[in-house]
Amino acid sequence: MIRGTIVGNVWATRQAAGLAGRKLVLVAARDADGRANGRVIVAIDTLDAGAGDDVTVALGSGARNVLKAGPDNRELLCDAAVAAIVEGAG
């Protein structure tokens, strides 16, 4: 997992069938000390987070588990998903 801030949305005129209807966001990743590290990740937004929201992002199989728990989620097109909106933390 990484922590970061939503900095924008990704708009697409066409998406793969597994992504249809899903909101994609840009997340600026931060280091453990809270400073931006220059890495920007495209993630599926499962929680309707908005620009400026502080979030945690699950990566890899953890991201698939955010979308659909269990061992039968290998067909999902997902490598990064917003898992939590962090409130009141700096």
Secondary structure, DSSP 8 states (H G I E B T S, - for coil): -EEEEEEEEE--SS--GGGTT-EEEEEEEE-TTS-EEEEEEEEEESS---TT-EEEEEETHHHHHHHS-STT-TT---SEEEEEEE-S--
